[in-house]
Amino acid sequence: MNIKYATLIALIALNGGTARSEEVVVLKSGKKIKILDDRTWIDVDTISKVKQNKQLFDSALFASMVDVKIDRFNNSEVYRPKETFKTPDEIELYPMVFCIMNSCKINFKIISSSKTGWRFLEFRNLVGLCDGERFEFDEPSHRGNVGRGYVLEQMSVKLPELSLQKLANCKSLELKLGIHEFAVPLKSRESWRQISNRFEQER
C-alpha cells in the first residue's frame, strides 16, 4: 500500500472513519473528502465549486462567441457565431442552428460578395477534407441579387448534427466551393465547437 494512502487512511481512522478508493468519507469535523486514487484526495466542497465555476466559465465562453436570437411569439431560437470566417476573396461561411418547439435544424451558410459578377450561379458543388478524409455535402441552395458595383450570393446547405461535430473538431479542414479552394483554421472554428457542444449536451 502506498505510504501516502496509508497515512490518509490512518488520518481518517483517527477521525472516526474508514476509507476505500473512490469513496466519499465524512470526517468528525463534518468535512467530506473523496479518495481519487492512492495518491490523491480532494475536498468534496472543492469538487462542487470547480464544477460550478466550470459551468459559469463554459456559459460565459459560449455567450462571448455565439449570438442567440429568441422569438418568444414563435417559440424559436437561432444560434450563429458572432464572428464568421471569411476568405481573402470575400467568401464568408458559418453554421447556423434554427430551433422551434425543441426541434433543431443545422444549416451551413455561405455568403459571397463579388465585384466581377456571379461566381456560384451555375456551379457551386461543395466538398470538404476533414483531416484528409473526403466529406461530401448536398448541393447548396442559392439566391442572390445585384447591387451597385457588386453581386451578393447567399447559399445554404443542411447539415446533420454529427457532421457539424466533425467539421468543428477535425484538426485540418479544407473546403472547395465551385472552383474556389480554401482552408478554415482550427482557431476560426472555436465558435462552431461551442455550438456543437451545446447541442451535444442537450441531447
Stockholm file with secondary structure:
# STOCKHOLM 1.0

chainA/1-203         MNIKYATLIALIALNGGTARSEEVVVLKSGKKIKILDDRTWIDVDTISKVKQNKQLFDSALFASMVDVKIDRFNNSEVYRPKETFKTPDEIELYPMVFCIMNSCKINFKIISSSKTGWRFLEFRNLVGLCDGERFEFDEPSHRGNVGRGYVLEQMSVKLPELSLQKLANCKSLELKLGIHEFAVPLKSRESWRQISNRFEQER
#=GR chainA/1-203 SS CCHHHHHHHHHHHHTTCCCCTTCEEECTTSCEEEECSSSCEEEHHHHHHHHHHHHHHHHHHHHHHEEEEEETTTTEEEEEESSCEECTTSEEEEEEEEEETTEEEEEEEEEEEESSCCSSSSCCCEEEEETTEEEECCCCEEEEEEETTEEEEEEEEEECHHHHHHHHHCSCEEEEETTEEEECCGGGGHHHHHHHHHHHHHC
#=GC SS_cons         CCHHHHHHHHHHHHTTCCCCTTCEEECTTSCEEEECSSSCEEEHHHHHHHHHHHHHHHHHHHHHHEEEEEETTTTEEEEEESSCEECTTSEEEEEEEEEETTEEEEEEEEEEEESSCCSSSSCCCEEEEETTEEEECCCCEEEEEEETTEEEEEEEEEECHHHHHHHHHCSCEEEEETTEEEECCGGGGHHHHHHHHHHHHHC
//
